[in-house]
Amino acid sequence: MAVLGGSGKVSGGGQGLGKVEVRLRWDPSPYGEPPRHLDIIAATYPADDPHGRPAYVVHYDSRSPDGTINMSRHSETGMGFGFVEVMVLEFERLSSAFGRVVVGVAIHQDGGPRTFGDISNGGVVVVHGYQQLLAHDFSRVADATAATVVEFTRDSAGSWEMHEMIRGFDSDPVLFTAEMGNPQP
């Protein structure tokens, strides 16, 4: 695993988080090039082992077993207006068996090696209701092929908090799902 960025804390509000959206945008590939395909990925960790193996992973082809984390919009090309991929996380419904959720973005490598520096107009935002909690353009992880964006943790009172977690990886999407929740070295 190669970690290429840093992390910091962002407040998610005093009453905890309820329903949150992670939105992703990028420009389609230039004419004649293979499609550029990015994916939002969420890994959910048990409360009793928040840095171990994920209990489950949610991405474009799956949703959480209880339906609390799912994709409401998906793109394989970046074509469309604004944010072309959206993941919805409903923390108020997420079982107390879970204590941590890490969300990241991975670039599919089928058209040859690509990093965030190769993706034009890439960006991700995290929104809670009408409040934007985080916005990032992947500039700090330009040499990475995948990146974590945000970490959500449940506090001792049961409320969910958000922490910025911009860290780049040089992994393919499958390997990224296994290492995205590891503590920073």
C-alpha positions as CSV (number, residue, x, y, z in Angstrom):
1,M,0.0,0.0,0.0
2,A,1.3,3.5,-0.8
3,V,-0.4,6.4,0.9
4,L,0.1,9.6,-1.0
5,G,-1.8,12.3,1.0
6,G,-2.8,13.5,4.4
7,S,-6.0,13.8,6.5
8,G,-7.8,16.2,8.8
9,K,-11.0,16.6,10.8
10,V,-14.1,18.3,9.6
11,S,-17.1,19.0,11.8
12,G,-20.3,17.3,10.8
13,G,-22.5,19.3,13.0
14,G,-23.5,19.2,16.7
15,Q,-26.4,16.8,16.5
16,G,-24.7,14.1,14.5
17,L,-25.3,13.1,10.9
18,G,-28.5,11.7,9.4
19,K,-28.7,11.3,5.7
20,V,-25.5,12.2,3.8
21,E,-24.7,12.2,0.1
22,V,-21.3,11.8,-1.5
23,R,-21.3,13.3,-5.0
24,L,-18.6,12.7,-7.7
25,R,-18.0,14.5,-11.0
26,W,-15.4,14.2,-13.8
27,D,-15.2,15.0,-17.5
28,P,-15.6,12.3,-20.1
29,S,-12.5,11.1,-21.9
30,P,-11.5,13.0,-25.1
31,Y,-12.9,11.7,-28.4
32,G,-11.2,8.4,-29.5
33,E,-9.9,7.5,-26.0
34,P,-11.4,4.7,-23.8
35,P,-14.0,5.9,-21.3
36,R,-12.7,7.2,-17.9
37,H,-14.6,5.4,-15.2
38,L,-14.5,6.4,-11.6
39,D,-16.4,4.8,-8.7
40,I,-17.5,5.9,-5.2
41,I,-16.8,3.0,-2.8
42,A,-17.9,2.8,0.9
43,A,-16.5,0.2,3.4
44,T,-18.4,-0.4,6.6
45,Y,-16.6,-1.6,9.7
46,P,-17.9,-3.3,12.9
47,A,-18.1,-1.2,16.0
48,D,-15.9,-3.8,17.9
49,D,-13.2,-3.8,15.1
50,P,-13.3,-0.4,13.4
51,H,-9.9,-0.8,11.7
52,G,-10.1,-4.5,10.8
53,R,-11.7,-6.0,7.8
54,P,-14.8,-4.3,6.4
55,A,-18.1,-6.0,7.2
56,Y,-19.3,-5.1,3.7
57,V,-18.3,-2.9,0.8
58,V,-20.8,-0.8,-1.3
59,H,-20.0,0.3,-4.8
60,Y,-21.8,0.7,-8.2
61,D,-22.8,-2.9,-8.4
62,S,-24.0,-3.4,-4.8
63,R,-25.7,-1.8,-1.8
64,S,-25.7,-2.4,1.9
65,P,-27.6,-5.5,3.1
66,D,-30.1,-3.3,5.0
67,G,-30.3,-0.6,2.2
68,T,-28.8,2.2,4.3
69,I,-25.9,2.8,1.9
70,N,-26.6,2.7,-1.8
71,M,-25.9,4.4,-5.2
72,S,-28.6,6.7,-6.4
73,R,-26.7,7.7,-9.5
74,H,-23.9,5.9,-11.4
75,S,-21.8,6.8,-14.5
76,E,-19.2,4.7,-16.3
77,T,-18.1,7.6,-18.6
78,G,-18.5,10.9,-16.7
79,M,-21.1,12.1,-19.2
80,G,-23.9,14.2,-17.9
81,F,-24.3,17.5,-16.1
82,G,-22.7,18.2,-12.7
83,F,-22.3,15.3,-10.3
84,V,-22.8,12.1,-12.3
85,E,-22.3,9.6,-9.5
86,V,-24.0,9.9,-6.1
87,M,-23.9,7.6,-3.0
88,V,-26.5,8.0,-0.2
89,L,-25.6,7.0,3.4
90,E,-28.4,6.9,5.9
91,F,-26.6,7.0,9.3
92,E,-29.8,7.4,11.3
93,R,-30.8,3.9,10.1
94,L,-27.4,2.2,10.2
95,S,-27.3,-0.6,12.8
96,S,-25.4,0.1,16.1
97,A,-23.3,-3.0,15.1
98,F,-21.3,-0.6,12.9
99,G,-19.0,2.1,14.1
100,R,-17.1,3.3,11.1
101,V,-17.6,3.9,7.4
102,V,-14.8,5.0,5.0
103,V,-15.7,6.4,1.6
104,G,-13.3,6.7,-1.3
105,V,-13.0,7.0,-5.0
106,A,-11.3,4.5,-7.4
107,I,-10.3,4.9,-11.0
108,H,-10.9,1.8,-13.2
109,Q,-7.7,0.9,-15.0
110,D,-9.1,-0.9,-18.0
111,G,-8.1,1.8,-20.5
112,G,-4.5,1.9,-19.3
113,P,-3.0,3.4,-16.1
114,R,-4.7,6.6,-15.0
115,T,-4.3,8.8,-12.0
116,F,-6.4,11.7,-10.7
117,G,-4.0,14.0,-12.4
118,D,-5.2,12.5,-15.7
119,I,-8.8,13.1,-14.9
120,S,-10.1,16.6,-15.9
121,N,-12.6,18.5,-13.8
122,G,-12.7,15.8,-11.1
123,G,-14.3,16.6,-7.8
124,V,-16.2,15.2,-4.9
125,V,-18.5,16.8,-2.3
126,V,-20.1,15.6,0.8
127,V,-23.5,17.1,1.6
128,H,-25.7,16.8,4.6
129,G,-29.1,18.3,3.8
130,Y,-28.4,21.6,2.2
131,Q,-25.0,22.0,3.9
132,Q,-21.8,21.1,2.0
133,L,-19.5,19.5,4.5
134,L,-16.5,18.8,2.2
135,A,-15.4,19.7,-1.3
136,H,-12.2,18.4,-2.9
137,D,-10.7,18.4,-6.4
138,F,-8.2,15.5,-5.9
139,S,-5.3,17.9,-6.4
140,R,-3.5,16.6,-3.3
141,V,-3.7,13.0,-4.6
142,A,-2.9,13.7,-8.3
143,D,-0.5,10.8,-8.6
144,A,-3.0,8.3,-7.0
145,T,-5.2,5.8,-8.8
146,A,-7.6,5.7,-5.8
147,A,-8.2,7.9,-2.7
148,T,-10.2,7.9,0.5
149,V,-12.2,11.0,0.9
150,V,-14.0,10.9,4.2
151,E,-14.4,8.8,7.3
152,F,-17.6,8.6,9.4
153,T,-17.3,7.4,13.0
154,R,-19.9,6.8,15.7
155,D,-19.1,8.5,19.0
156,S,-19.8,7.1,22.5
157,A,-23.3,8.7,22.5
158,G,-24.2,6.9,19.2
159,S,-24.0,10.1,17.0
160,W,-22.1,9.9,13.7
161,E,-19.3,12.4,13.0
162,M,-17.4,13.1,9.8
163,H,-13.7,13.4,9.4
164,E,-11.9,14.5,6.2
165,M,-9.6,11.7,5.1
166,I,-7.9,12.6,1.8
167,R,-5.3,9.9,1.2
168,G,-4.1,8.6,-2.1
169,F,-3.4,5.0,-3.0
170,D,-1.7,3.3,-6.0
171,S,-4.2,0.4,-6.0
172,D,-6.7,-1.0,-8.4
173,P,-10.3,-0.8,-7.2
174,V,-10.4,-4.4,-5.8
175,L,-7.2,-4.0,-3.8
176,F,-8.3,-0.5,-2.7
177,T,-11.4,-1.9,-1.0
178,A,-9.2,-4.1,1.2
179,E,-6.8,-1.3,2.2
180,M,-8.8,1.9,2.3
181,G,-9.7,1.6,5.9
182,N,-6.2,0.8,7.2
183,P,-4.8,3.4,9.7
184,Q,-2.4,5.9,8.1
185,P,1.2,4.8,8.5
